[in-house]
């Protein structure tokens, strides 16, 4: 695969996303022509930041309209591309009515649609798929089954289902579908990027991500009484973008890559934010015992099964493969958390708390 020329376009699906915007920025600054898909070309406010970045870089941005769930929607955008970076994905962790229809089916169908287009497009040599560390484990208790008290690329989520942890289930089933389709042909190779909870600055105030939800809960008083004894792998968005670019351009890249800069508990995140922003917000000061969530968790949306399997188990991730093979130098995750909260404040996504 020729990774030296910048004349061959690279397709990035889900271009307006939090991570995808950084990937496109990096590619444009490297001089590539980027074919970027968005759901609606009429909603220009959603991709105005990408057009601005393009005017300030040596690369070229070409926008295409494509719905993830429409068969053949990516055919036109993919023409002439040797590399496809598939980042478009439904993101619904809470507030869904039907897990299968709202989360699981879109994840699988979207992956199939993009890879069916890849199979029809002779120029494509490599596909990079954005997966998740949710593909490597289902519940925090799974850490007890690991040899070195950490998840690595050899681990797969085998415990999530349509009824238990449907969002992680959607990620693992979509990634497995991608590997299954990759193994059925020999023209293109597949690389999967599996990031932890992504923090750090967004290139647009319109970003929606799981990390925004977590930080909003810290700011709106929901966690004032205390947080669950839970831990998150965390990574800076710029490291995740770098990983995608390296996975696309480095001919030696292969397989899966966990992208994680370290682990923080929810309490550690709250303490960190209080140190930087003082008492202007109702950041959590303590961890509530697991037994409290067993009693009252269902009222807050935590099933007793979720509480039992996910609270009280610190989780860790081995990101050595990404350091060695993709050259990722991880940023300080504490700085990423602070920077992300400051941006949400600047953008008005989080407002000063008034009790």
N, C-alpha and C positions, 0 to 999 in steps of 0.2 A: 504493500500500500504506500502510495506517495504522500508523505506528510509534509513535504518541504514547500510545495507550491501553495500560494494563497489565492490562486486564480479559480480553483474549484470551489463552488459554494458549499457551505455547511448548513444543514437544516436544523433548526432548533424549534421543537414544538412547545406550545404553552408559553410563548415568549414573554408574556406580561407577568409571569410568576416571580416571586421573591428571589429564588436562586437563578432562574433562567435569565433575568435581567442582567445579573452580574456576569453570567456566562457569555451573553451576547456582547456586553461591554468589553470583556477580555478579548473575544474573537475579533471584534471590530478594531480594537487598538493594535492587534497583531496584523491587521491589514486584510482580513478575510471578508469575502462576501457572505453575508448571513441571510438565509431564507428563514424568516420567522413567521410562525403561524399564530394567529389570534382568533378568538371566537367570533368577533364582530368588527369588521373594518370601519363601521360607522361610529363606533365608540372610541373616538380618537384620544380622549382623555386617558384611556387605559394604556396607550402606548406612546404618548407624547414624549415621555422621558427617553424612550429608545431612539426616537427620531432625533432628539437633541444630542444624544451621545454620538449618533452616527455622523452628525455634521461636524463634530469635534474630533473625529478619528479618521484614520487612513482607510478604513474598511467601508463596505457598502451594505446598507440594510434594505432588504426587499421583503415587504409584508404580504402575507397570504391569509385568506380567511379559511378556517378549517374547524369543523366541529368534531371533537374526539370520537363521537359515537356514530358518525356518518361513514358508511363504507365508501372507500375511495377518496375521502376528503383530503388526503395528504398527497395524492398522486402528482398534482400540478406543482406543489411546493418542493417536491423531492426531485424533480427533473434535473439531471446533471450533477447531483450531489454525490460525493464519495462517502461522506460522513453524515449520519443522522443522530442527533442527540434528542432523545425522546423524554421530555420533561413534563408534558401535559398530563394532569391527573386530577381526578375528583378529590377534593379535600373536605371531607365532612366527618368530623370525629364525634360531634354531638349534634343534637337538634335534627336528627334524621327520623323519618317516619318508617321507612322500610329498608333495613340494612342491605338486603339483597339487591333491591332496585336502585337504591340511592348511592350505595358505596361499592358493593362487590361486583355487580354486573358491569357498571361503567369502567371499573379498573381493568377488568379482563377484556371487555369488548374494545376499549380504547387501545390496549396493547396489541390486540389482534389486528385492528384496523391499520395501525401504523406499520406493523411488521408485514402485513399482507401487501401494503404499498411498497415496502422494501423489497419483497420478493418479486414484484413486478418491475422494479427499477434497476436495470442492469449496472448502472454506474456505482451503486452503493457497495462499499467494501467493509465498512464498520458501523455498528450501531452501539450507542451508549444509552443505557436506560437508567433513569433515576429511580432507584428503589428506596430502601429505608432500613435502618437497623431493626425495624419492626419485622423484617423478613428473617432476622437471625434468632429472634426469641419471641415467645408469646406473653409470658408472665415473668415477673421479676424472680419468682422462686426457681425458675429454670436455671439460674446462675449456680444453684447447688449441684447441678448435674455436670458442670464444666470441670475440666481437669485442672485448670489454672485460675479458677475464680474470675474468668473473663470470657466474654463472647468473642469469637473470631469468625473469619469467613467460612469456616467449615460448618458452622452451626446454622440450623434452619428452624424457623418457627413451625412447630408441629402441634401446638396446643390451642391456637386461636381457631374460631369457627364462625359460622353465620350468626350464632347467638351469643358467643362469648368473645369479646374483643373483635368485632367485625372490621374495624379499620385496619388493625394489623393483619387480619386475615386477608383483606383485599390486597395489601402490599405483597404478602408472600405468594398469594395465588397468581397475581399478575406477573411477579418475577419468575415464578416457575413456568408460566405460560411462555414468557420470553425465551427462557432457556430451552424449552421443548421445541419451539419454532426454530431457534438457531441450530439445534442439533439435526433438524430435518433437511438441511441444505449445507453447501460448502463454499458459497460465494462470499458471504459476509460473516464477520465475526462479531461476537457480542461481549461487551464489558458492562458490568453493573456497578453503580455507585450507591453505597448504602450509608447515608449520613445519619448522624444522631440528631437530637433536637437542635434546630438551626437558630442561631442568634446573631446579632450584629446589624449594621446599618442597612436599610433598604434604599433602593434607588428611586422609590416612589412612595408617596404617603398612602397609596391605595392598596398596599400589600395586605394579603390575608395569609396567615400562617399559624401553626399551632403554638409557636413561641409567643405570638402577640396575645393569644388567648390566656396563656399562663401569666404573662406580665400584667394584663388587664385585671385578672383576678387578684393579684397582689395589690393593685392600686384602688380597687373599688370596694374594699372592705370585706370581700368574701372570705379571705383567709385571716382576718384579724384575730379570731379566736384561736387560730393555730392551723398548721398544715399537716397533711398526712406524712407518716414516715416513709417517704418515697424519694428515689434518686433518678436523675436523668443523665444520660450521656449528652454532652453539649459540644457544639462545634460552631466556629465562626463562618458566616455565609461566604466570606471571601475564600476561605479554605475549601469549601464545598465547590465553589465555582472553579477554582484552580484544579481541583480533582477531576471535574468533568472535562476541562480543556485538555489536561494531560491524558486522561483516559481516551480522548478522541484522537489526539495527535501523536502520542507515543506508540510506535509500532510494537513495542515490547509489552504494553499493557494487556492484561488478560484476566478473565474471571471476575470475581467480585472484590470490592474494596470497601471495608468499613472506614468511614470518615468521622473521627471523633477526637476532640481535643482534651477530653477528660470527663470526669463525673462530678456533679454537684447535687446535694440534696435540696429539696424545696426550702428547708430552713436556711441552709447556707446561702441560697439565692436571695431570700428575704433579708438576711442579716447583711449581706453584701450591699443590697440596695439601700438599706437604712444608713449604712456607713457613708454612702455617697449623697443621698438625698435627704437625710435627716428624718424628722418625724412629721414631714408634710403629708405623708401617705401612711395608710394603716398596714404597713408591712408586717408579716407574721413575726412574732417574738418567740414562739415555742412550737414544738411538735406535739400534736395530740396523740394519745395512745391508740394503738390499733383497735383496742376493745371499744373505744368510743365510736369509731367508724363502723364497727360491726353492728353496734346498736342503732346509730343514727345515719349511717352511710346511705341506705336506701332512700332516705328523704333528700339527700344531696346528689342522688344519681349514681351512687356506688353500690353495685350488687354485693351481697355478702361473699360471693365467690371471688369477685374482683379484689375485695379487701383482703381476704385470706391469702390469695396468691400473689399479691403485688405490694403489700405494705410490710415494711420491716426487713426488706432484702436489698442491701446496696448492690448496684450493678456496675460492672466495668466492661470496657471494650478494648480489644487489642487492635491498634491502628498501625502496627509496625509495617505491614505490607504496603500501605499507602505512602509511608515515609520512604521506604526503600525503593519501590518501583515507580511511584509517581512524583517523588521528591517533595512531598508536602511537608512544610515546616509550620507546625500548628501555632496559631495565635493564642494569647492568653484568654481563656474562656471567661474569666471574671470581668475583664475589660469589655468583652463582647456583650455580656449581659448588661453592664452599665450603659454602654454606648447605645444599645437597642432601646433601653428604657428612656434614655434622654431623647432619642429621636421620636419615640411615641409621644413624648411630652411636647416637643417642638412642633410636631405635626398636628397636635390637638386630638390624637387618638386616645391618649390618656389625659384626663383633666385633673387639676389639683383637687385633692380630696377635701371635702367639707363635711365633717361629721354632723 
